[in-house]
Amino acid sequence: MTTTIEERGDGPNISEQKRAQVVLPPETLAAFGGDELRARVFYEKYALRDVSGKQIEKTPSQMWHRVASELASVEGDEGTRREWASKFYWLLEDYRFVPGGRILFGAGQPRNATLLNCYYFSIREDSIEAIFDFCKEAARTYSYGGGVGTDISVLRPKGSPVNNAAIFSSGAVSFMELLSTTTGTIGQAGRRGAQMITIRVDHPDVIDFINVKKDLKKVNYANISVKITDAFMRAVERDEDFELKFKNEKVELNRKVRAREIWKQLVKGAWESDEPGVIFWDTIKRESTTEYNQMEVEGVNPCSEQTLENYGNCCLGSVNLSAFVQEPFTDHSIVDWDSLVRATQYAVRFLDDVLDYNAERHPLPQQKKASLWSRRIGVGITGLGDMLIKLGLKYDEDATIEFVDKLFERVTNVIYGYSTELAKEKGAFPAFVAGKHLAQPFIQRLDPTVKEKVKEGVRNAAITTIPPVGSGSILAGCSSGVEPVFALSYTRRSKSLSEGEFKVFHPLVKEYMSATHVSDVKQLPSYFVTAHQIKPEMRVKMQATIQRHIDTAISSTVNLPESITPEEVERIYFLAWELGCKGITVYREGSREGILETEEAGKKKEVKKKGPLQFERPKVMAGRTLKLRLPQGSLYVTANSEGEAMEEVFVNIGKLGGDEKADAEAMGRLISLYLQHGGDIQNVIRTLKG
């Protein structure tokens, strides 16, 4: 299958020419045991450079020292700073904790760069001025390395009256290309900006939104998701009408459609191309811990794991569960609880310090204000798939899900408990109101002793999340987020590294074979289960179980075989909603080009690439030439045949060297290539007619 290392501004802006020349220092490669992909992720994305671009750091330990000392610098006196620099180094060492990429790159960085991976901010109103104000703010945010989420539900639907020369609005969806182009323009040269665009399911333009990316030339620099309501899901269940509506001070529009008409389009889009994603918005609002005092969530970040208020941020880092197993691969393997508790507590303080360290590094003043008002952080988890294998637990069994339930319950209470201790030391977040915070359903599910502490104050308004941890998990050599191991071996593509394609063996496979003296992957035990071997229903059940202990959301992908049907995708979506997931994303193998590809998929693709035999052109072919007059000049189309089959087309127009002539010649070449490999000329005609 394929996906991507998510280059969301994590690392320097390296030109194509320079990236092609990167040579890894021997000590860098040695630090990763000869693993070139991990070494390149570190060296090209996170290792510190001076202002001229010269590499300063060559090993992870140098990076850990830099990051630990920089973030501890916001602590009180010199002794406290030294203490926490040492503790943070322990946290980072051996990848016990993997901070967000912006933190690894930005701490101690002389450039203007935010340490926060992403932000959400709205288009403030339904006007041209507001749309371009958003683009301006987004461009500034991208230039500092942050991604952006926004929602276009505020924009009037297509066909609404407007008070300008257009007479009628082109609709909310028509502005998506502008937002996407802004992202693509600022994110350049090996890394791209990240953007999420959402719309409410009851917006009149929702079907156009769902289908916008079917035109492969449109909205290439944004993820898209639909905010689904409970009312919509119930209407789908009952096969009822559903009201689409829009109202502001100038425009009001209402119409009814069959809910399943929208639903089928959603499912079809996911089955064909994995988009749009689905966000269960009512579940998000119900479970939010910040629905008061100007912290109400309005949208999500580009990967959807952070539910955010206007100008809210993603201050992210993930505890690597794989690092906390003693005696792995044995009958005596256990969780190292003492170290895990220590790491999760340090992680809370680490990310809280990031907020203060980054206070003057936000792209926009509104982002600084929102950050310090709620002190929102996102302590995440990665390496779950590896931990389970080390413990001899199979990812897709009920007993394993029960274990994960207890694991996350304990970890969440430790995290919240430490945030209350931090509040005693440094103060609760400024927006804190005890009664309102305690009233939130998520807080009510915490351990009673922790809830009692929350009454006195908590340092952070929202604390836990599950990011995808793409590049960070490669760096750490572990499975990503709460995903199962993707594959025992696969091909990984990266647009941001100087070597673009890597054959990867999952590090845990090597570790197991070394520890147990097994020499053949076929001898691996049954608990070495991979993403494509897991039933989708069990995968959703695992995500829903974890979601109960996460106060924001989870970014996670359910990997599906190529043979799965749209009806099965529909069942997965319904199950996710019923079990309380806040969103769901699926990837059907082969549905689009991406970054990870299993060996089996690669073999299938290789067979397809070989295709029909190469066409051998005869020395003489018969044909006819048609002349047409166009505004640009005379158009000549020559069609040559061998027997009855058309095999060759030449198109000629315009002056020698002109753009029209080059475009026409290219069109003829492409049509000829298609016909020479068995294509039907009627398909060409239908395609060009549109």
Secondary structure, 3 states (H helix, E strand, C coil): CCCCCCCCCCCCCCCHHHHCCCCCCHHHHHHCCCCHHHHHHHHHHHCCECCCCCECCCCHHHHHHHHHHHHHCCCCCHHHHHHHHHHHHHHHHHHCEEECHHHHHHCCCCCCCCCCCEEECCCCCCCHHHHHHHHHHHHHHHHCCCEEEEECCCCCCCCCECCCCCCECCCCHHHHHHHHHHHHHHCCCCCCCCEEEEEECCCCCHHHHHHHHHCCCCCCCCEEEEEECHHHHHHHHHCCEEEEEEECCCCEEEEEEEHHHHHHHHHHHHHHHCCCEEEEHHHHHHHCCCCCCCCCCCEECCCCCCEECCCCEECEEEEEHHHHEECCCCCCCEECHHHHHHHHHHHHHHHHHHHHHCCCCCCCHHHHHHHHHHCCCEEEEECHHHHHHHCCCCCCCHHHHHHHHHHHHHHHHHHHHHHHHHHHHHCCCCCCCHHHHHCCHHHHCCCHHHHHHHCCCCCCCCCECECCCHHHHHHHCCCCCCCCECCCEEEEECCCCCCCEEEEECHHHHHHHHHHCCCCHHHCCCCCCEHHHCCHHHHHHHHHHHHCCCCCCECCEEEECCCCCHHHHHHHHHHHHHHCCCEEEEEECCCCCCCEEEHHHHHHHHHHHHCCCCCCCCCCCEEEEEEEEECCEEEEEEEEEECCEEEEEEEEECCCCCHHHHHHHHHHHHHHHHHHCCCCHHHHHHHHHC
